[in-house]
Amino acid sequence: MRRLASELVEDGTALGFTVAVAESLTGGLLAAAITSVPGASAVFRGSVTAYATDIKASVLGVDADLLARQGAVDAEVARQMAEGVRRLFGASIGLSTTGVAGPTEQDGKPVGLVYVGHCASDGPTAEELHLEGDREAIRAQTVLRALSRALKRDPS
């Protein structure tokens, strides 16, 4: 995790891009990973930990009807979170995390179902993941995948 966060800060500094993050299931772990790197202030614009569904709508601009229909664990929600945080902080890249870390399912969605959103100038995307392990393992794997998405690399 530290290596990927360092690469993100190095690349952002060298290439002149910035990053903002919107987190749900990771609860600030993604922002903490990035800001643990010396020099992160040159790249990291800020973050929103939108754990409550209504905050996703009111702060990040996620469509409230979508949230009511699909719930917070959804690919389009992840896309809109990434787009919203990018706009909110004026960043080059917006990243988002939403999913079910466990220990039990949420709104009928299984433990390990995660969406990582990414938004840059080419528009928002979301990746669906099916992760295994306990709550902390799922959250850590999600952070790794989000960092990889920002670097547009396959973490495997």
Buried (B, 14 or more C-beta within 10 A) or exposed (E): BEEBBBBBBBBBBEEEBBBBBBBBBBBBBBBBBBBEBEEBEEBBBBBBBBBEBEBBBEBBBBBEEBBEEBBBBBBBBBBBBBBBBBBBBEBBBBBBBBBBBBEEEBEEBEBBBBBBBBBBEEEBBBBEBEBEBEEEBBBBBBBBBBBBBBBEEEEE
